Amino acid sequence: MRPSGRTTGSFLADFLSLDRVMAGEVLKLVYWAGLAMVALIGFSFFGVSIGMVINDFPRGLLIAFPGIIGGVLVTVALALIWRAFCEFVTAIFRISEDLRALRQAQDADRRNQGR
């Protein structure tokens, strides 16, 4: 039972009144920003490993290969953890919306029974 979206009112009115939870839209931006940070961490692992190869070729290659593999594994793990965290926060906000819809339906039933 999802709450029906109000079509009346403007974005500013929804923003100022807190009648509509806007966390979903904001959370998408936060998710993509966090994913960009995870990608930046992955690229930094790769860059450091390439720098080690350029700086000291024979030994740097032996150190860089595990660094690249570790960087890929850490990047994938961070991306999965970030996704799970964002989905958890999204679930909390959806539970809040569902509870609001149930509360509104219960109030409407009470008003109809009182007549």
Secondary structure, DSSP 8 states (H G I E B T S, - for coil): -------SS-HHHHHHH--S--HHHHHHHHHHHHHHHHHHHHHHHHHHHHHHHHHSHHHHHHHHHHHHHHHHHHHHHHHHHHHHHHHHHHHHHHHHHHHHHHHHHHHHHHHHHT-
